[in-house]
């Protein structure tokens, strides 16, 4: 049995000028364009955040602690409490208290 596929068999079938191999090319292009645009926006926002951290550092704030505070604010009170309890337990187990 021949497992080789000829170029004609492997070529995508075009049912219309907008569909390639059963894929709506215009719709795909729209998704790709939108994702690329949002990725560029995300890159710009990341640069803005970086600049804010640098500004905070310039004002004397500890950026590492600032990042930790922001991370903690994303969590619920219950999650923060549980994390703090586990941290204290681990520190006690390691004799760090």
BATI-370565 format. One record per residue (C-alpha): residue in three letters; x, y, z; residue number from 1. Coordinates in nm, 3 decimals. Each point is the difference from the previous one (the first is absolute). Layout:
N
{rest = ALA&east = X&north = Y&up = Z&nr = NUM}
...
END
This chain:
97
{rest = UNK&east = 0.000&north = 0.000&up = 0.000&nr = 1}
{rest = UNK&east = 0.141&north = 0.337&up = -0.105&nr = 2}
{rest = UNK&east = 0.000&north = 0.253&up = 0.287&nr = 3}
{rest = UNK&east = 0.138&north = 0.283&up = -0.210&nr = 4}
{rest = UNK&east = -0.251&north = 0.272&up = -0.086&nr = 5}
{rest = UNK&east = 0.036&north = 0.177&up = -0.330&nr = 6}
{rest = UNK&east = 0.021&north = 0.377&up = -0.014&nr = 7}
{rest = UNK&east = -0.343&north = 0.014&up = -0.158&nr = 8}
{rest = UNK&east = -0.150&north = -0.199&up = 0.287&nr = 9}
{rest = UNK&east = 0.171&north = 0.212&up = 0.266&nr = 10}
{rest = UNK&east = -0.093&north = 0.336&up = -0.154&nr = 11}
{rest = UNK&east = -0.281&north = 0.179&up = 0.180&nr = 12}
{rest = UNK&east = -0.330&north = 0.002&up = -0.181&nr = 13}
{rest = UNK&east = -0.140&north = 0.342&up = -0.079&nr = 14}
{rest = UNK&east = -0.378&north = 0.018&up = -0.004&nr = 15}
{rest = UNK&east = -0.011&north = 0.374&up = -0.049&nr = 16}
{rest = UNK&east = 0.245&north = 0.288&up = -0.016&nr = 17}
{rest = UNK&east = -0.048&north = 0.056&up = 0.373&nr = 18}
{rest = UNK&east = 0.027&north = -0.359&up = 0.123&nr = 19}
{rest = UNK&east = 0.323&north = -0.195&up = -0.001&nr = 20}
{rest = UNK&east = -0.010&north = -0.365&up = 0.098&nr = 21}
{rest = UNK&east = -0.332&north = 0.052&up = 0.174&nr = 22}
{rest = UNK&east = 0.130&north = 0.299&up = 0.198&nr = 23}
{rest = UNK&east = -0.165&north = 0.340&up = -0.037&nr = 24}
{rest = UNK&east = 0.312&north = 0.201&up = -0.081&nr = 25}
{rest = UNK&east = -0.158&north = 0.341&up = 0.061&nr = 26}
{rest = UNK&east = -0.127&north = -0.105&up = 0.341&nr = 27}
{rest = UNK&east = 0.336&north = -0.151&up = 0.092&nr = 28}
{rest = UNK&east = 0.180&north = 0.315&up = -0.117&nr = 29}
{rest = UNK&east = -0.237&north = 0.209&up = 0.214&nr = 30}
{rest = UNK&east = 0.081&north = -0.205&up = 0.311&nr = 31}
{rest = UNK&east = 0.373&north = 0.018&up = -0.066&nr = 32}
{rest = UNK&east = -0.014&north = 0.377&up = -0.059&nr = 33}
{rest = UNK&east = -0.199&north = 0.057&up = 0.319&nr = 34}
{rest = UNK&east = 0.231&north = -0.219&up = 0.208&nr = 35}
{rest = UNK&east = 0.307&north = 0.178&up = -0.137&nr = 36}
{rest = UNK&east = -0.153&north = 0.341&up = 0.076&nr = 37}
{rest = UNK&east = -0.084&north = -0.102&up = 0.357&nr = 38}
{rest = UNK&east = 0.350&north = -0.148&up = 0.047&nr = 39}
{rest = UNK&east = 0.144&north = 0.340&up = -0.100&nr = 40}
{rest = UNK&east = -0.231&north = 0.173&up = 0.247&nr = 41}
{rest = UNK&east = 0.107&north = -0.250&up = 0.268&nr = 42}
{rest = UNK&east = 0.364&north = 0.077&up = -0.075&nr = 43}
{rest = UNK&east = -0.069&north = 0.371&up = 0.037&nr = 44}
{rest = UNK&east = -0.181&north = -0.054&up = 0.330&nr = 45}
{rest = UNK&east = 0.287&north = -0.215&up = 0.129&nr = 46}
{rest = UNK&east = 0.237&north = 0.286&up = -0.080&nr = 47}
{rest = UNK&east = -0.229&north = 0.244&up = 0.182&nr = 48}
{rest = UNK&east = -0.002&north = -0.227&up = 0.307&nr = 49}
{rest = UNK&east = 0.378&north = -0.028&up = -0.013&nr = 50}
{rest = UNK&east = 0.025&north = 0.379&up = -0.010&nr = 51}
{rest = UNK&east = -0.230&north = 0.029&up = 0.302&nr = 52}
{rest = UNK&east = 0.216&north = -0.240&up = 0.199&nr = 53}
{rest = UNK&east = 0.307&north = 0.204&up = -0.093&nr = 54}
{rest = UNK&east = -0.178&north = 0.317&up = 0.108&nr = 55}
{rest = UNK&east = -0.099&north = -0.160&up = 0.331&nr = 56}
{rest = UNK&east = 0.359&north = -0.114&up = 0.050&nr = 57}
{rest = UNK&east = 0.117&north = 0.355&up = -0.069&nr = 58}
{rest = UNK&east = -0.235&north = 0.121&up = 0.273&nr = 59}
{rest = UNK&east = 0.162&north = -0.240&up = 0.248&nr = 60}
{rest = UNK&east = -0.246&north = -0.290&up = -0.008&nr = 61}
{rest = UNK&east = 0.126&north = -0.358&up = 0.005&nr = 62}
{rest = UNK&east = -0.115&north = -0.144&up = -0.334&nr = 63}
{rest = UNK&east = 0.023&north = -0.361&up = 0.117&nr = 64}
{rest = UNK&east = -0.234&north = 0.073&up = 0.291&nr = 65}
{rest = UNK&east = -0.226&north = 0.207&up = -0.225&nr = 66}
{rest = UNK&east = -0.035&north = -0.296&up = -0.237&nr = 67}
{rest = UNK&east = -0.082&north = -0.225&up = 0.296&nr = 68}
{rest = UNK&east = -0.268&north = 0.243&up = 0.124&nr = 69}
{rest = UNK&east = -0.158&north = 0.009&up = -0.345&nr = 70}
{rest = UNK&east = 0.006&north = -0.380&up = -0.014&nr = 71}
{rest = UNK&east = -0.165&north = -0.023&up = 0.341&nr = 72}
{rest = UNK&east = -0.273&north = 0.247&up = -0.095&nr = 73}
{rest = UNK&east = -0.104&north = -0.231&up = -0.283&nr = 74}
{rest = UNK&east = -0.081&north = -0.275&up = 0.252&nr = 75}
{rest = UNK&east = -0.303&north = -0.029&up = 0.223&nr = 76}
{rest = UNK&east = 0.035&north = 0.063&up = 0.372&nr = 77}
{rest = UNK&east = -0.048&north = -0.371&up = 0.063&nr = 78}
{rest = UNK&east = 0.271&north = -0.098&up = -0.248&nr = 79}
{rest = UNK&east = 0.243&north = 0.253&up = 0.151&nr = 80}
{rest = UNK&east = -0.073&north = -0.128&up = 0.349&nr = 81}
{rest = UNK&east = 0.055&north = -0.362&up = -0.104&nr = 82}
{rest = UNK&east = 0.326&north = 0.091&up = -0.174&nr = 83}
{rest = UNK&east = 0.121&north = 0.189&up = 0.308&nr = 84}
{rest = UNK&east = -0.082&north = -0.295&up = 0.226&nr = 85}
{rest = UNK&east = 0.187&north = -0.241&up = -0.225&nr = 86}
{rest = UNK&east = 0.297&north = 0.234&up = -0.017&nr = 87}
{rest = UNK&east = 0.012&north = 0.022&up = 0.379&nr = 88}
{rest = UNK&east = -0.027&north = -0.379&up = 0.026&nr = 89}
{rest = UNK&east = 0.284&north = -0.054&up = -0.248&nr = 90}
{rest = UNK&east = 0.218&north = 0.261&up = 0.171&nr = 91}
{rest = UNK&east = -0.062&north = -0.167&up = 0.338&nr = 92}
{rest = UNK&east = 0.087&north = -0.342&up = -0.144&nr = 93}
{rest = UNK&east = 0.328&north = 0.144&up = -0.128&nr = 94}
{rest = UNK&east = 0.079&north = 0.178&up = 0.328&nr = 95}
{rest = UNK&east = -0.023&north = 0.343&up = -0.160&nr = 96}
{rest = UNK&east = -0.210&north = 0.165&up = 0.271&nr = 97}
END
